[in-house]
Amino acid sequence: MEFEAETAICERDEGGFFQVGWALPGNEAEYILITLPETDDPADDEFFGHNHYVEVRDQAYGRYGGLAGLTVLNRHQVTLRLNYEIPDLDAEISVATGVPMSGEVLAQLRRAEALVGRAD
């Protein structure tokens, strides 16, 4: 499935976690949020043995280690592959942004791409 967003956000919280996401109002996904620890080597208990958390549409559809793949295609497009099912959504989700994603967003997405690839 392909979705369009105006842009992507990237925020770092006080707990040392980065959140990267897209608001997708008016469609089946509603939003996508990826949470990553600040370090590439998180303690096993931080993410229940996984190196990321992904949430689509609602917290009920969030999963630790929920990405089977993530590919940054360019400054405007990323493809996510979920390893679990969400009603009315495909496992592969492409997001295209109208505004180029910032360097900070791209840096965190590339970290996520490497972390998810390393988990295989």
C-alpha positions as CSV (number, residue, x, y, z in Angstrom):
1,M,0.0,0.0,0.0
2,E,1.2,3.5,-0.8
3,F,0.5,6.6,1.4
4,E,1.3,10.2,1.1
5,A,2.3,12.5,4.0
6,E,3.3,16.1,4.1
7,T,6.5,15.4,5.9
8,A,8.1,13.1,8.6
9,I,8.8,14.0,12.2
10,C,11.7,13.0,14.4
11,E,11.8,13.7,18.1
12,R,14.1,12.6,20.9
13,D,12.5,12.2,24.3
14,E,14.0,12.5,27.8
15,G,14.4,8.8,28.1
16,G,16.9,8.5,25.3
17,F,14.5,7.3,22.5
18,F,14.0,8.6,19.0
19,Q,10.6,8.6,17.4
20,V,10.2,8.9,13.7
21,G,6.8,9.0,12.2
22,W,4.3,10.2,9.6
23,A,0.8,11.5,10.0
24,L,-1.5,9.9,7.4
25,P,-5.0,11.3,8.1
26,G,-7.9,10.1,6.1
27,N,-6.6,6.7,5.2
28,E,-6.4,3.1,6.6
29,A,-3.0,3.6,8.4
30,E,-3.8,7.0,10.1
31,Y,-0.2,7.2,11.3
32,I,3.1,5.3,11.5
33,L,5.5,5.7,14.4
34,I,8.9,4.0,14.8
35,T,10.7,4.2,18.2
36,L,14.4,3.5,18.4
37,P,16.7,3.6,21.4
38,E,19.4,6.2,21.3
39,T,22.1,3.5,21.3
40,D,22.5,0.8,18.6
41,D,23.0,-1.7,21.4
42,P,20.0,-1.4,23.7
43,A,19.7,-3.5,26.9
44,D,17.6,-6.6,26.2
45,D,14.8,-5.5,28.5
46,E,14.3,-2.0,26.9
47,F,12.4,-3.4,23.9
48,F,11.7,-6.9,25.2
49,G,14.7,-8.3,23.3
50,H,14.0,-6.3,20.1
51,N,15.8,-3.2,18.7
52,H,12.8,-1.2,17.7
53,Y,9.0,-0.6,18.2
54,V,6.6,0.2,15.4
55,E,3.0,1.4,15.7
56,V,0.5,1.8,12.9
57,R,-3.0,3.3,13.3
58,D,-3.4,2.6,17.0
59,Q,-1.4,1.4,20.0
60,A,-3.3,-1.9,19.7
61,Y,-1.4,-2.4,16.4
62,G,2.0,-1.7,17.8
63,R,4.8,-4.3,18.1
64,Y,8.2,-4.6,19.5
65,G,10.4,-5.9,16.6
66,G,7.5,-5.4,14.3
67,L,9.5,-4.5,11.2
68,A,10.6,-7.3,8.9
69,G,12.3,-4.7,6.7
70,L,12.8,-1.0,6.1
71,T,14.2,0.7,3.0
72,V,15.0,4.4,2.6
73,L,14.5,4.9,-1.1
74,N,15.3,8.7,-1.2
75,R,14.6,11.9,0.6
76,H,10.9,11.6,-0.1
77,Q,10.2,7.9,0.2
78,V,10.5,4.9,2.5
79,T,9.1,1.4,2.4
80,L,8.3,-0.6,5.5
81,R,7.6,-4.3,5.7
82,L,5.7,-5.4,8.8
83,N,6.0,-8.9,10.2
84,Y,2.5,-9.0,11.6
85,E,-1.0,-8.3,10.2
86,I,-3.2,-5.2,10.6
87,P,-6.8,-5.4,9.3
88,D,-7.2,-3.6,5.9
89,L,-3.5,-3.0,5.4
90,D,-0.8,-4.8,3.4
91,A,2.4,-6.0,5.1
92,E,4.4,-3.7,2.8
93,I,3.7,0.0,3.3
94,S,5.3,2.8,1.2
95,V,5.2,6.4,2.4
96,A,6.0,9.3,0.2
97,T,6.4,12.8,1.6
98,G,5.6,16.1,-0.2
99,V,8.5,17.8,1.6
100,P,11.9,16.2,1.7
101,M,12.6,14.4,4.9
102,S,15.1,16.2,7.1
103,G,18.7,15.0,7.6
104,E,17.8,14.0,11.2
105,V,14.8,11.9,10.0
106,L,16.9,10.2,7.3
107,A,19.7,9.5,9.8
108,Q,17.3,7.8,12.2
109,L,15.6,5.9,9.4
110,R,19.0,4.6,8.2
111,R,19.8,3.5,11.7
112,A,16.5,1.7,11.8
113,E,17.2,0.1,8.4
114,A,20.6,-1.2,9.7
115,L,19.1,-2.4,13.0
116,V,16.3,-4.3,11.4
117,G,18.7,-5.8,8.8
118,R,21.0,-6.8,11.6
119,A,18.2,-8.7,13.3
120,D,17.7,-11.0,10.4
